[in-house]
Amino acid sequence: MMGILINVKEAQEMEYLLKRELEELLLDFEDSRIEPVVKRAMEEKYRIVLGIYRRFASPAECSRYTKSFRNHYDKQKDHL
């Protein structure tokens, strides 16, 4: 376990960066040109980034990204 001390402005910036990364990953999940093996690696990254984001954001904001990720899996099942 590690700790970090940051001020409010830095926390806001970290939250913004994490949101951008989550949104970018969600968009990439929809790209059919990306190989399935790469998408599995992206899913692992998504889970890690979401875990970090949960430490900065409200539960309501986090649920938005969790729902989007679940929707990705639902769409994936429909294609199989």
N, C-alpha and C positions, 0 to 999 in steps of 0.2 A: 504494500500500500504506500502510495506517495501522496504528498500534500503540496498545495500551491497557494500562495497568497496573491490575490489580484484585487484591484479596485473595481468599483462599479462600472466604470467606462470600459475597462478591459473585459469584464464579464459580459457586457453587452456586445462587444466586438466578437468575443468568442462564440456567443450564442448566434450571432449573425453568420459567422463563418461556418458553423456547424449546420445551420439551416440551409445555407447555399449548397453545401456538400450533399446533404440528404436529398435536396431537390434535384441536383444534378444526377445522382445515382438513380433516383426514381425515373427520370427521363431516359437514362441509358438502359434501364430494364425494358423499356418499350421498344428499343432499337432491335429489329430482327437481324441486323447484320452482325451483332455481337454473338460469338460462339457460346454455347451453353456452359462450357467449362469456365469461361471468363465470367459469366453471369453468376456462377456459384461463388467465385472469389469476391465478386461485387456484393453478393448477399452477406458474406461474412464481414466485409468492410462496413456495410450498411448497419449491421447489428452493433458493431463496435462504436461507430459514430453516434448511433441513436442512444446507446448507453451513456456516452459522454454528454450528449445533448440533454438527457434526462436530469443531469445534475445542475443544469443552468436554467431550464425552461419549466413552465408550469405544466401540470398534468394534462390540461386541456390542449396545450400546444403539442405536447408529446403524442397525445392520442391521434392527432391529425396525421402525423407521419406513420404511426403504427397502422392506422386504417388504410392509408395509401399503400403500405407495404403488403398488407393482407389482400387488398384488391389486386395487386400484382399477382399474387399466388392464385387467386380465384380465376383470373384471366388465363393464367398459364395452364390450369387444369382444364379449362374449356377447350384449349387447343389440342389437348392430348387425346 
